[in-house]
Amino acid sequence: GNAITEKQTLDAIMRARDARGGPLFHGMTDCGAGGFSSAVGEMGRELGAEVHLDRAPLKYPGLSYTEIWISEAQERMVLAVPPANLPALREICREEGVELADLGHFGTPERDLVLLFHGREVGRLSMHLLHEGIPMPTRQAVWTPAPPPAPAIKPAPAFSGAVPIDLKSVLLDVLAHPTVASKHWIIRQYDHEVRGNTIVKPLAGVRGRGPSDASVLEPIAGSGRGIAIACGLQTGVGDPAAGGDPYLMALAAIDEAVRNLVCTGADPDRIAILDNFCWPSCAKPENMGSLVRAAEGCYDGAKAYRTPFVSGKDSLNNQLKYTDPQTGAERVIEIPPTLLITGLGIVPTLDRCTTTDAKAAGNVLLLVGAPTQAALGGSIAVEFAPAPDRAVPTTDLTVGPAAARCVAGLIQTGVVRSAHDVSDGGVLACIAEMLIGAMDGRASLGAEIDLSAVHGDVYAAAFGESPSRYVLEVPPTEVARVERAAHTSGCRADRIGMLNATGLLTVPAHRVSCTVGDLAGVWGRPLDW
């Protein structure tokens, strides 16, 4: 991928769309899986197409016509352009610095797909055969919920009842986990702001150290309106091998994407989403069954949150088959079923954009949304200590959307100083990230936390990852207002702590005290390459 080329291509296509007299093109699709083969094959279904593969611009010479035909190089679109409009489109592309290649034309006498390379026919296929003539397989789908595995991947700390003695140690392990740790090295691979008019960046705070829930762009400069982009990923909730359910994974991923957008100022009634399925081979009935479960979750979640799926993709053969050199036996290594939900939301007022970094000592931290569940299945913390409840958490399709609307309304009124969704790592990791984002090189903010207000089981309160929960920073004078709004929406609003100027994250009742600098070091080090 190339962000600069992508933006140039987008600008050229938008200019062609808005050209006087109507769009300069009649049809368009992107070169995704299969490259030209799927793009042209789909667009030419009714007419056929003649494609001159030698006219395609190449990154380097020597590619065969087969490689050109199926290459999945990024930032390429196929447009159907009336011949009379081609000069105007060429001029737009020249001005925007975008390559344009006339690959051929739609329409052949036999309604075939014809491929030419330097004038020689190298491929021909009937469009009827391509679209209607190929037998479609019927897959078998089986779903049998698996019992949770035994806990304790690592040696467990000592327990007193359900409460670990050393919450601090588990917190540091959670923050250092690659799933939770800072992704700054990846984010800074190239300039993520180039030509984007970025309002909220992927890293939050004065020094750009904390994680943002979403990024916000202002597509039309000076409009005061924006779009927020965020993701939701809850693989642990859906892994059948760990007792998970892909149906619940889909709901949790949609909920997380919505929360990330809402925390940044997006309107939950103006969100569109797309799916990205990465699955082991669906020739196996159990894998097909888990895919069906996830698809059902997408359907129910999209309806409940009123977030239509507008696009998506899939990769349904993510596994490795090999022969064991020692035994000669065939081995298969499968990835867990994985569903990434990406969301795009309208930000009605950029002045109300909210970031994750904590803002001021004396402000109150409120946990708003659905009740915290004891279920710790799929959470990061179960890798470091046994959990009393290994069931995966569930998403309430009434409370989840209601909480999103409630928090969005509070953000639009201006009473919320910072907001962060509770996801990977649970409440303590969420607050640690808010404090890390607040670091400015001088005096650091701290927080004193009361986990008893979260849940009766302290381990679940500290590290549980149940969905539909938000940590909001509000001034003391606005706490009652937030509590009333949450109650009216059918949600909880619990005071779980207060910000201070100590530079420490403390949980006095459980002897937890960490400097924010130490938390930042642990969180930033694993991927600091």
DRENMITOR-650214 format. One record per residue (C-alpha): residue number from 1; residue in one letter; x negated, y negated, z negated. Coordinates in pm, 1 decimal. Last residue first. Layout:
! residues N
> NUM, A, X, Y, Z;
...
END
This chain:
! residues 529
> 529, W, -1176.4, 168.6, -1735.8;
> 528, D, -976.1, 41.8, -2034.1;
> 527, L, -716.2, 317.5, -2001.9;
> 526, P, -758.2, 461.0, -2353.5;
> 525, R, -882.2, 133.5, -2515.4;
> 524, G, -589.8, -108.2, -2504.7;
> 523, W, -358.9, 48.6, -2763.5;
> 522, V, -631.1, 134.3, -3015.1;
> 521, G, -789.0, -209.3, -2980.8;
> 520, A, -456.9, -392.6, -2993.9;
> 519, L, -356.5, -205.1, -3309.7;
> 518, D, -691.3, -290.0, -3467.8;
> 517, G, -646.7, -657.7, -3381.6;
> 516, V, -291.0, -649.0, -3515.9;
> 515, T, -436.7, -547.8, -3849.9;
> 514, C, -275.5, -237.0, -3989.6;
> 513, S, -94.9, -176.2, -4320.6;
> 512, V, 127.1, 125.3, -4384.1;
> 511, R, 177.1, 229.3, -4746.1;
> 510, H, 521.3, 378.7, -4691.0;
> 509, A, 745.3, 130.4, -4874.6;
> 508, P, 517.5, -155.1, -4770.6;
> 507, V, 557.1, -107.0, -4393.3;
> 506, T, 298.6, -357.1, -4271.8;
> 505, L, 183.0, -494.0, -3938.1;
> 504, L, -86.0, -745.8, -4025.3;
> 503, G, -197.3, -1078.8, -3872.3;
> 502, T, -79.0, -1248.9, -4190.2;
> 501, A, 126.4, -1527.2, -4029.8;
> 500, N, 468.6, -1372.9, -4078.8;
> 499, L, 745.1, -1209.7, -3874.2;
> 498, M, 1036.9, -1053.4, -4054.9;
> 497, G, 1176.0, -703.1, -4075.0;
> 496, I, 1441.5, -445.0, -3997.3;
> 495, R, 1758.8, -649.6, -4012.3;
> 494, D, 2022.7, -425.8, -3857.3;
> 493, A, 2261.6, -510.3, -3573.1;
> 492, R, 2481.9, -218.2, -3472.3;
> 491, C, 2708.9, -212.2, -3168.5;
> 490, G, 3085.5, -218.3, -3107.9;
> 489, S, 3067.1, -537.5, -2903.9;
> 488, T, 3235.7, -746.2, -3176.9;
> 487, H, 2989.1, -606.9, -3431.4;
> 486, A, 2695.3, -702.0, -3208.5;
> 485, A, 2823.5, -1056.8, -3160.4;
> 484, R, 2886.2, -1096.9, -3533.8;
> 483, E, 2536.3, -972.9, -3620.7;
> 482, V, 2379.7, -1206.6, -3366.5;
> 481, R, 2563.1, -1505.8, -3511.2;
> 480, A, 2469.5, -1407.3, -3865.8;
> 479, V, 2102.6, -1393.2, -3768.3;
> 478, E, 2099.7, -1735.9, -3601.1;
> 477, T, 1978.8, -1948.1, -3894.3;
> 476, P, 1700.1, -1698.6, -3966.8;
> 475, P, 1552.6, -1760.0, -3619.3;
> 474, V, 1580.0, -1461.7, -3382.8;
> 473, E, 1341.1, -1190.1, -3264.3;
> 472, L, 1531.7, -904.3, -3101.9;
> 471, V, 1440.4, -534.8, -3108.5;
> 470, Y, 1666.5, -347.1, -2866.4;
> 469, R, 1827.5, -2.3, -2878.3;
> 468, S, 2028.4, 182.7, -2612.0;
> 467, P, 1827.2, 506.8, -2624.7;
> 466, S, 1686.4, 735.9, -2896.6;
> 465, E, 1306.5, 717.9, -2909.6;
> 464, G, 1241.1, 812.8, -3271.9;
> 463, F, 902.0, 700.6, -3402.5;
> 462, A, 949.6, 496.9, -3719.9;
> 461, A, 1313.2, 565.5, -3803.1;
> 460, A, 1288.2, 929.0, -3694.5;
> 459, Y, 988.3, 976.6, -3926.2;
> 458, V, 1162.1, 782.6, -4202.2;
> 457, D, 1475.9, 994.7, -4203.1;
> 456, G, 1746.8, 765.6, -4342.2;
> 455, H, 1746.8, 554.1, -4027.2;
> 454, V, 1668.7, 198.1, -3915.6;
> 453, A, 1737.9, -13.2, -4227.9;
> 452, S, 1521.9, 221.7, -4433.3;
> 451, L, 1234.8, 134.4, -4198.8;
> 450, D, 1176.0, -202.6, -4364.7;
> 449, I, 904.8, -385.9, -4168.4;
> 448, E, 668.8, -672.2, -4255.0;
> 447, A, 535.4, -842.0, -3944.9;
> 446, G, 217.9, -1017.3, -3835.4;
> 445, L, 132.0, -1313.0, -3615.2;
> 444, S, -229.2, -1375.6, -3532.8;
> 443, A, -431.7, -1685.3, -3622.5;
> 442, R, -662.3, -1778.4, -3335.8;
> 441, G, -735.9, -1580.9, -3020.2;
> 440, D, -378.3, -1597.4, -2894.3;
> 439, M, -230.8, -1264.2, -3003.8;
> 438, A, 148.6, -1267.1, -2951.0;
> 437, G, 142.0, -983.2, -2698.4;
> 436, I, -19.4, -757.0, -2958.4;
> 435, L, 257.9, -850.1, -3203.6;
> 434, M, 534.3, -748.6, -2962.5;
> 433, E, 344.9, -428.2, -2879.7;
> 432, A, 321.4, -339.2, -3250.1;
> 431, I, 696.3, -403.6, -3282.8;
> 430, C, 776.9, -152.4, -3009.2;
> 429, A, 524.3, 100.2, -3142.1;
> 428, L, 691.1, 81.4, -3484.1;
> 427, V, 1040.4, 117.3, -3337.0;
> 426, G, 982.2, 422.3, -3116.6;
> 425, G, 674.3, 548.1, -2932.0;
> 424, D, 812.7, 525.5, -2579.7;
> 423, S, 1144.7, 337.2, -2587.2;
> 422, V, 1273.5, 56.9, -2808.0;
> 421, D, 1346.8, -240.2, -2583.2;
> 420, H, 1169.7, -569.7, -2644.8;
> 419, A, 1312.5, -916.2, -2697.9;
> 418, S, 1165.8, -1253.4, -2789.0;
> 417, R, 1306.1, -1587.2, -2905.1;
> 416, V, 1673.6, -1489.8, -2884.8;
> 415, V, 1920.6, -1770.3, -2970.2;
> 414, G, 1918.0, -1920.5, -2619.1;
> 413, T, 2285.2, -1859.0, -2534.5;
> 412, Q, 2179.9, -1655.4, -2229.3;
> 411, I, 1975.8, -1422.0, -2449.3;
> 410, L, 2278.8, -1355.1, -2671.0;
> 409, G, 2492.7, -1269.8, -2369.0;
> 408, A, 2230.3, -1033.1, -2232.7;
> 407, V, 2207.5, -862.3, -2572.3;
> 406, C, 2584.4, -806.2, -2587.0;
> 405, R, 2612.5, -692.5, -2224.6;
> 404, A, 2334.3, -437.7, -2271.6;
> 403, A, 2482.5, -318.4, -2601.7;
> 402, A, 2819.6, -262.0, -2435.5;
> 401, P, 2657.4, -64.7, -2153.9;
> 400, G, 2488.9, 167.5, -2405.9;
> 399, V, 2780.6, 187.9, -2650.5;
> 398, T, 3023.7, 337.6, -2399.7;
> 397, L, 2797.8, 578.1, -2211.2;
> 396, D, 2641.2, 698.6, -2536.9;
> 395, T, 2300.0, 834.6, -2440.0;
> 394, T, 2181.0, 1152.7, -2611.6;
> 393, P, 1857.2, 1227.1, -2793.1;
> 392, V, 1668.7, 1554.0, -2737.2;
> 391, A, 1692.8, 1810.1, -3018.0;
> 390, R, 1369.6, 1866.2, -3215.5;
> 389, D, 1505.7, 1754.7, -3554.7;
> 388, P, 1276.0, 1776.6, -3858.9;
> 387, A, 978.0, 1675.8, -3647.4;
> 386, P, 637.8, 1841.1, -3674.3;
> 385, A, 346.3, 1600.9, -3631.7;
> 384, F, 123.9, 1467.1, -3354.5;
> 383, E, 285.1, 1583.4, -3031.2;
> 382, V, 627.2, 1524.3, -3183.3;
> 381, A, 540.2, 1152.8, -3192.2;
> 380, I, 562.2, 1101.9, -2816.5;
> 379, S, 932.8, 1180.3, -2802.3;
> 378, G, 1085.9, 1457.9, -2592.8;
> 377, G, 1288.4, 1598.4, -2881.0;
> 376, L, 1301.9, 1355.3, -3173.5;
> 375, A, 1673.5, 1370.7, -3255.5;
> 374, A, 1738.8, 1184.7, -3583.1;
> 373, Q, 1942.1, 930.0, -3390.2;
> 372, T, 1927.3, 552.4, -3429.3;
> 371, P, 2269.7, 389.5, -3395.8;
> 370, A, 2329.5, 211.4, -3063.1;
> 369, G, 2241.9, -153.6, -3010.3;
> 368, V, 2052.0, -419.2, -3201.9;
> 367, L, 1746.9, -382.5, -3425.7;
> 366, L, 1687.4, -729.9, -3566.2;
> 365, L, 1350.6, -893.0, -3635.3;
> 364, V, 1377.6, -1222.8, -3824.5;
> 363, N, 1175.2, -1536.1, -3755.3;
> 362, G, 957.3, -1675.3, -4033.6;
> 361, A, 637.5, -1667.4, -3831.9;
> 360, A, 690.5, -1758.9, -3467.2;
> 359, K, 687.9, -1617.9, -3111.2;
> 358, A, 661.9, -1240.8, -3073.0;
> 357, D, 561.6, -1129.5, -2722.9;
> 356, T, 828.9, -937.0, -2531.4;
> 355, T, 941.7, -1209.8, -2294.2;
> 354, T, 1273.3, -1386.8, -2243.7;
> 353, C, 1392.3, -1566.8, -1931.2;
> 352, R, 1654.9, -1824.6, -2025.7;
> 351, D, 1509.1, -2112.1, -1820.7;
> 350, L, 1513.9, -1877.1, -1522.2;
> 349, T, 1892.6, -1891.2, -1519.1;
> 348, P, 2102.9, -1633.0, -1333.8;
> 347, V, 1842.4, -1353.0, -1342.3;
> 346, I, 1979.6, -1100.9, -1091.4;
> 345, G, 1865.7, -745.0, -1150.4;
> 344, L, 1661.7, -486.0, -960.0;
> 343, G, 1620.4, -147.3, -1124.2;
> 342, T, 1385.3, 145.7, -1069.5;
> 341, I, 1480.6, 487.5, -1206.7;
> 340, L, 1205.8, 749.9, -1215.6;
> 339, L, 1318.3, 1111.2, -1242.5;
> 338, T, 1077.5, 1389.6, -1333.3;
> 337, P, 1137.5, 1763.7, -1355.7;
> 336, P, 824.0, 1900.2, -1525.3;
> 335, I, 532.1, 1968.5, -1290.0;
> 334, E, 492.2, 2330.2, -1186.3;
> 333, I, 179.2, 2549.3, -1194.1;
> 332, V, 224.9, 2876.5, -1007.8;
> 331, R, -13.2, 3170.9, -1030.6;
> 330, E, -50.8, 3467.8, -796.2;
> 329, A, -241.4, 3757.7, -951.1;
> 328, G, -582.9, 3853.1, -818.8;
> 327, T, -699.0, 3908.9, -1176.4;
> 326, Q, -1020.3, 3706.1, -1195.7;
> 325, P, -984.5, 3481.5, -891.2;
> 324, D, -626.7, 3388.5, -991.7;
> 323, T, -450.7, 3326.2, -663.1;
> 322, Y, -300.3, 2981.9, -619.6;
> 321, K, 32.1, 2802.3, -602.2;
> 320, L, 48.6, 2441.5, -718.3;
> 319, Q, 372.7, 2255.7, -774.9;
> 318, N, 550.1, 1938.9, -672.1;
> 317, N, 785.2, 2062.5, -401.1;
> 316, L, 1086.9, 1834.2, -421.7;
> 315, S, 958.1, 1485.4, -347.7;
> 314, D, 1255.7, 1251.3, -341.6;
> 313, K, 1348.7, 902.1, -241.9;
> 312, G, 1586.8, 627.0, -342.9;
> 311, S, 1814.5, 349.0, -227.8;
> 310, V, 2117.4, 139.9, -323.7;
> 309, F, 2225.9, 333.6, -633.1;
> 308, P, 2502.2, 126.4, -786.0;
> 307, T, 2471.4, -3.4, -1143.5;
> 306, R, 2814.2, -20.0, -1306.4;
> 305, Y, 2658.1, 101.5, -1635.1;
> 304, A, 2914.6, 381.8, -1674.7;
> 303, K, 2941.6, 454.2, -1302.4;
> 302, A, 2565.5, 464.7, -1247.6;
> 301, G, 2521.2, 686.6, -1552.9;
> 300, D, 2784.9, 939.9, -1446.3;
> 299, Y, 2646.6, 976.4, -1094.9;
> 298, C, 2281.1, 975.5, -1200.0;
> 297, G, 2356.6, 1234.9, -1467.5;
> 296, E, 2523.6, 1458.6, -1209.2;
> 295, A, 2210.5, 1425.3, -995.4;
> 294, A, 1997.0, 1524.4, -1294.4;
> 293, R, 2203.3, 1838.5, -1357.5;
> 292, V, 2187.8, 1930.0, -987.8;
> 291, L, 1810.2, 1895.8, -998.6;
> 290, S, 1794.8, 2118.7, -1309.3;
> 289, G, 1993.0, 2383.9, -1124.8;
> 288, M, 1764.7, 2361.8, -823.2;
> 287, N, 1468.7, 2417.5, -1053.5;
> 286, E, 1634.4, 2722.4, -1209.2;
> 285, P, 1729.6, 2858.0, -866.7;
> 284, K, 1368.0, 2849.4, -739.9;
> 283, A, 1369.2, 2730.3, -379.5;
> 282, C, 1395.2, 2388.8, -545.9;
> 281, S, 1017.7, 2369.5, -569.9;
> 280, P, 898.6, 2150.4, -857.4;
> 279, W, 1057.7, 1806.7, -880.5;
> 278, C, 972.0, 1439.7, -832.8;
> 277, F, 1295.7, 1243.9, -788.0;
> 276, N, 1272.2, 867.6, -730.7;
> 275, D, 1604.4, 694.8, -782.7;
> 274, L, 1724.5, 345.5, -700.6;
> 273, I, 1907.2, 80.9, -901.2;
> 272, A, 2121.7, -228.0, -853.7;
> 271, I, 2192.4, -473.0, -1137.8;
> 270, R, 2433.3, -767.0, -1137.9;
> 269, D, 2668.7, -685.3, -1427.9;
> 268, P, 2370.0, -638.7, -1660.1;
> 267, D, 2266.2, -1004.0, -1595.6;
> 266, A, 1888.1, -1022.9, -1617.4;
> 265, G, 1706.1, -1221.6, -1887.8;
> 264, T, 1389.9, -1023.9, -1959.2;
> 263, C, 1540.7, -796.2, -2223.8;
> 262, V, 1828.2, -723.2, -1983.5;
> 261, L, 1593.9, -585.8, -1717.8;
> 260, N, 1410.7, -356.2, -1958.4;
> 259, R, 1738.7, -243.0, -2111.2;
> 258, V, 1886.2, -157.1, -1769.8;
> 257, A, 1580.9, 50.0, -1676.0;
> 256, E, 1594.6, 225.1, -2014.8;
> 255, D, 1965.4, 309.6, -1979.2;
> 254, I, 1911.9, 448.1, -1630.1;
> 253, A, 1624.5, 662.2, -1759.0;
> 252, A, 1828.4, 782.8, -2059.2;
> 251, L, 2121.7, 886.0, -1839.6;
> 250, A, 1893.7, 1069.8, -1596.7;
> 249, M, 1706.8, 1243.0, -1880.0;
> 248, L, 2037.8, 1350.3, -2038.3;
> 247, Y, 2130.5, 1535.0, -1718.5;
> 246, P, 1774.2, 1666.8, -1690.4;
> 245, D, 1820.4, 1847.3, -2026.5;
> 244, G, 1527.5, 1908.2, -2258.7;
> 243, G, 1430.8, 2212.4, -2465.8;
> 242, A, 1058.3, 2161.9, -2406.9;
> 241, A, 1040.2, 2390.9, -2101.8;
> 240, P, 1362.7, 2232.7, -1978.5;
> 239, D, 1186.5, 1893.9, -1951.4;
> 238, G, 1458.5, 1629.6, -1933.0;
> 237, V, 1411.0, 1417.7, -2245.9;
> 236, G, 1034.0, 1425.6, -2204.0;
> 235, T, 1058.2, 1278.2, -1854.2;
> 234, Q, 1227.6, 958.9, -1969.6;
> 233, L, 1130.4, 698.5, -1708.9;
> 232, G, 1308.0, 364.3, -1662.6;
> 231, C, 1173.2, 91.7, -1439.0;
> 230, A, 1185.6, -286.4, -1402.6;
> 229, I, 1227.4, -567.2, -1149.6;
> 228, A, 1390.3, -901.1, -1234.6;
> 227, I, 1523.1, -1135.4, -969.1;
> 226, G, 1538.4, -1510.3, -1008.7;
> 225, R, 1745.7, -1824.4, -1015.0;
> 224, G, 1618.2, -2177.3, -1084.9;
> 223, S, 1640.1, -2255.2, -712.8;
> 222, G, 1308.2, -2441.9, -704.4;
> 221, A, 1129.8, -2180.5, -495.9;
> 220, I, 1366.2, -1926.3, -342.3;
> 219, P, 1247.3, -1577.1, -435.5;
> 218, E, 1185.2, -1668.6, -801.8;
> 217, L, 1027.7, -1350.9, -937.1;
> 216, V, 1068.8, -1178.2, -1273.9;
> 215, S, 866.9, -883.0, -1400.9;
> 214, A, 1011.5, -638.1, -1647.9;
> 213, D, 962.9, -503.9, -2001.5;
> 212, S, 635.8, -693.1, -2030.1;
> 211, P, 342.5, -526.0, -2204.0;
> 210, G, 120.2, -741.1, -2426.9;
> 209, R, -223.4, -874.3, -2339.5;
> 208, G, -161.4, -1169.1, -2107.7;
> 207, R, -352.7, -1418.0, -2322.6;
> 206, V, -55.1, -1641.1, -2398.2;
> 205, G, 182.4, -1347.2, -2404.8;
> 204, A, 307.7, -1089.0, -2159.1;
> 203, L, 157.6, -853.8, -1900.8;
> 202, P, 365.9, -757.7, -1595.8;
> 201, K, 425.5, -1129.5, -1528.1;
> 200, V, 740.9, -1334.1, -1583.2;
> 199, I, 788.6, -1623.8, -1339.2;
> 198, T, 602.9, -1489.8, -1035.5;
> 197, N, 630.9, -1695.3, -715.8;
> 196, G, 540.8, -1381.1, -517.6;
> 195, R, 283.8, -1507.6, -271.0;
> 194, V, 17.9, -1306.0, -458.3;
> 193, E, 123.9, -1249.9, -817.5;
> 192, H, 20.8, -884.8, -846.8;
> 191, D, -337.2, -976.8, -758.1;
> 190, Y, -505.7, -639.4, -727.5;
> 189, Q, -615.7, -357.1, -956.5;
> 188, R, -505.8, -569.9, -1253.1;
> 187, I, -192.9, -368.8, -1326.7;
> 186, I, -385.9, -39.9, -1328.6;
> 185, W, -643.5, -160.1, -1582.2;
> 184, H, -370.5, -332.5, -1785.6;
> 183, K, -173.1, -8.5, -1835.6;
> 182, S, -181.6, -40.2, -2215.3;
> 181, A, -123.6, 279.0, -2411.5;
> 180, V, 223.7, 431.7, -2448.6;
> 179, T, 212.8, 720.7, -2199.1;
> 178, P, -164.4, 754.2, -2237.1;
> 177, H, -126.2, 809.9, -2615.4;
> 176, A, -336.7, 559.1, -2806.0;
> 175, L, -32.5, 379.6, -2949.7;
> 174, V, 112.7, 712.7, -3064.8;
> 173, D, -211.1, 821.4, -3233.5;
> 172, L, -232.2, 485.8, -3414.0;
> 171, L, 128.3, 519.2, -3531.7;
> 170, V, 66.3, 879.1, -3647.2;
> 169, S, -228.5, 766.5, -3860.1;
> 168, K, -28.7, 479.0, -4007.2;
> 167, L, 262.7, 705.2, -4097.0;
> 166, D, 29.8, 898.6, -4330.2;
> 165, I, 226.2, 1093.3, -4590.3;
> 164, P, 480.7, 1224.4, -4340.2;
> 163, V, 843.3, 1197.0, -4454.3;
> 162, A, 1086.0, 1487.2, -4401.6;
> 161, G, 1043.1, 1623.8, -4753.5;
> 160, S, 697.3, 1509.9, -4859.2;
> 159, F, 487.5, 1605.8, -4561.7;
> 158, A, 119.6, 1668.4, -4502.6;
> 157, P, -15.1, 1570.9, -4165.2;
> 156, A, 37.8, 1820.2, -3883.4;
> 155, P, -241.5, 1984.5, -3689.0;
> 154, K, -170.3, 1917.6, -3319.8;
> 153, I, 88.2, 2076.8, -3091.7;
> 152, A, 319.3, 2106.6, -3390.0;
> 151, P, 671.1, 2219.7, -3307.8;
> 150, A, 807.0, 2559.5, -3196.7;
> 149, P, 990.2, 2536.1, -2868.2;
> 148, P, 1345.0, 2401.9, -2834.8;
> 147, P, 1592.1, 2657.4, -2696.7;
> 146, A, 1636.8, 2650.6, -2318.2;
> 145, P, 1961.5, 2543.4, -2155.6;
> 144, T, 2050.6, 2780.2, -1871.9;
> 143, W, 2116.5, 2610.1, -1537.7;
> 142, V, 2118.2, 2807.3, -1215.3;
> 141, A, 2142.0, 2666.6, -863.4;
> 140, Q, 2125.7, 2881.1, -548.5;
> 139, R, 2038.4, 2701.1, -228.8;
> 138, T, 2221.0, 2716.4, 101.5;
> 137, P, 1991.4, 2641.6, 393.3;
> 136, M, 2093.5, 2416.1, 682.9;
> 135, P, 2088.5, 2562.0, 1032.3;
> 134, I, 1933.1, 2319.6, 1285.4;
> 133, G, 2161.5, 2221.9, 1571.8;
> 132, E, 2331.9, 1905.4, 1452.3;
> 131, H, 2066.4, 1638.4, 1403.2;
> 130, L, 1748.8, 1768.5, 1567.1;
> 129, L, 1927.1, 2001.1, 1807.5;
> 128, H, 2152.9, 1719.9, 1927.0;
> 127, M, 1853.1, 1487.4, 1949.9;
> 126, S, 1690.9, 1739.5, 2182.8;
> 125, L, 1314.5, 1747.7, 2139.2;
> 124, R, 1026.9, 1655.7, 2366.0;
> 123, G, 655.8, 1621.7, 2285.5;
> 122, V, 321.6, 1552.8, 2448.0;
> 121, E, 431.6, 1387.8, 2771.6;
> 120, R, 127.1, 1224.5, 2928.3;
> 119, G, 118.8, 849.2, 2996.5;
> 118, H, -155.8, 771.1, 2745.1;
> 117, F, 40.4, 965.1, 2480.2;
> 116, L, 412.4, 1013.5, 2540.8;
> 115, L, 683.0, 1146.9, 2306.1;
> 114, V, 1041.0, 1206.8, 2426.6;
> 113, L, 1338.8, 1237.1, 2188.9;
> 112, D, 1619.6, 1355.5, 2409.2;
> 111, R, 1952.5, 1195.3, 2502.8;
> 110, E, 1910.9, 1364.9, 2843.1;
> 109, P, 1899.1, 1037.6, 3036.8;
> 108, T, 1694.1, 859.6, 2767.6;
> 107, G, 1800.5, 570.4, 2542.3;
> 106, F, 1594.8, 379.9, 2286.4;
> 105, H, 1277.3, 213.0, 2404.6;
> 104, G, 898.3, 221.1, 2382.0;
> 103, L, 646.3, 152.9, 2106.5;
> 102, D, 624.0, -225.1, 2149.7;
> 101, A, 371.6, -303.8, 1874.9;
> 100, L, 383.6, -599.6, 1636.2;
> 99, E, 113.2, -683.7, 1381.3;
> 98, V, 206.6, -950.0, 1124.9;
> 97, G, 14.3, -1275.5, 1071.3;
> 96, E, 328.9, -1478.6, 994.6;
> 95, E, 291.5, -1708.1, 1297.9;
> 94, R, 211.9, -1415.5, 1528.7;
> 93, C, 505.6, -1215.8, 1391.3;
> 92, I, 742.4, -1506.2, 1456.3;
> 91, E, 604.9, -1547.7, 1810.0;
> 90, R, 645.6, -1176.0, 1886.4;
> 89, L, 1005.5, -1188.5, 1762.9;
> 88, A, 1084.2, -1476.7, 1999.9;
> 87, P, 923.0, -1291.4, 2291.4;
> 86, L, 1115.7, -968.8, 2209.9;
> 85, N, 1462.4, -1121.9, 2201.1;
> 84, A, 1543.6, -1065.9, 2571.2;
> 83, P, 1433.0, -701.9, 2543.0;
> 82, P, 1697.2, -631.4, 2272.3;
> 81, V, 1511.8, -522.7, 1956.1;
> 80, A, 1556.4, -197.5, 1761.4;
> 79, L, 1316.5, -239.6, 1468.8;
> 78, V, 1081.8, 17.4, 1312.6;
> 77, M, 922.5, -100.1, 986.8;
> 76, R, 570.2, -51.2, 853.9;
> 75, E, 430.3, -152.7, 514.2;
> 74, Q, 282.6, 189.8, 422.6;
> 73, A, 110.2, 463.8, 620.7;
> 72, E, 318.3, 781.6, 636.1;
> 71, S, 154.9, 923.8, 949.3;
> 70, I, 382.4, 1169.2, 1132.4;
> 69, W, 358.9, 1045.6, 1492.1;
> 68, I, 8.6, 898.8, 1468.3;
> 67, E, -129.0, 1224.5, 1325.6;
> 66, T, 36.6, 1428.0, 1600.8;
> 65, Y, -94.6, 1187.6, 1866.2;
> 64, S, -445.1, 1249.3, 1738.2;
> 63, L, -628.0, 980.5, 1546.1;
> 62, G, -966.4, 886.4, 1688.3;
> 61, P, -984.5, 516.3, 1618.4;
> 60, Y, -938.2, 348.1, 1277.6;
> 59, K, -649.4, 164.7, 1108.6;
> 58, L, -441.7, 227.3, 1417.1;
> 57, P, -197.3, 2.3, 1600.5;
> 56, A, 70.7, 207.9, 1780.6;
> 55, R, 62.0, 177.9, 2161.0;
> 54, D, -89.5, 526.0, 2210.9;
> 53, L, 227.2, 679.2, 2065.5;
> 52, H, 447.6, 572.4, 2355.0;
> 51, V, 795.9, 665.7, 2229.3;
> 50, E, 1099.0, 732.6, 2449.4;
> 49, A, 1423.0, 756.6, 2251.0;
> 48, G, 1753.6, 943.7, 2241.7;
> 47, L, 2081.8, 759.3, 2244.6;
> 46, E, 2305.1, 888.9, 1962.8;
> 45, R, 2036.9, 996.5, 1712.7;
> 44, G, 1784.8, 731.3, 1811.9;
> 43, M, 1769.4, 557.1, 1472.2;
> 42, E, 1718.0, 880.7, 1279.1;
> 41, G, 1446.4, 1025.9, 1500.8;
> 40, V, 1278.0, 687.8, 1531.8;
> 39, A, 1239.7, 652.4, 1154.1;
> 38, S, 1192.6, 1024.3, 1083.7;
> 37, S, 912.7, 1078.0, 1335.0;
> 36, F, 763.3, 729.0, 1302.8;
> 35, G, 650.8, 803.9, 947.2;
> 34, G, 746.5, 1152.2, 827.6;
> 33, A, 853.0, 1033.2, 483.6;
> 32, G, 889.5, 656.4, 492.0;
> 31, C, 858.1, 439.9, 801.2;
> 30, D, 1128.3, 185.0, 731.7;
> 29, T, 1452.6, 134.8, 917.4;
> 28, M, 1597.2, -131.5, 1141.6;
> 27, G, 1881.8, -197.8, 1383.4;
> 26, H, 2009.8, -469.7, 1613.5;
> 25, F, 1711.7, -706.3, 1605.2;
> 24, L, 1670.3, -1079.5, 1673.2;
> 23, P, 1935.8, -1153.2, 1413.6;
> 22, G, 2196.6, -1412.8, 1509.4;
> 21, G, 2213.1, -1712.0, 1739.9;
> 20, R, 1947.3, -1904.7, 1550.8;
> 19, A, 1707.3, -1672.4, 1370.5;
> 18, D, 1802.3, -1565.2, 1015.5;
> 17, R, 1722.3, -1195.4, 1058.3;
> 16, A, 1403.3, -1266.8, 1251.0;
> 15, R, 1292.8, -1504.5, 974.4;
> 14, M, 1375.5, -1239.9, 713.7;
> 13, I, 1177.7, -980.6, 910.2;
> 12, A, 871.9, -1206.6, 931.7;
> 11, D, 885.1, -1289.9, 560.2;
> 10, L, 911.4, -923.3, 463.0;
> 9, T, 619.7, -829.7, 687.3;
> 8, Q, 404.0, -1103.3, 533.9;
> 7, K, 500.3, -987.9, 183.6;
> 6, E, 415.3, -624.6, 260.0;
> 5, T, 87.7, -722.6, 426.0;
> 4, I, -12.8, -910.4, 109.7;
> 3, A, 95.5, -628.7, -122.6;
> 2, N, -101.0, -360.4, 60.2;
> 1, G, 0.0, 0.0, 0.0;
END
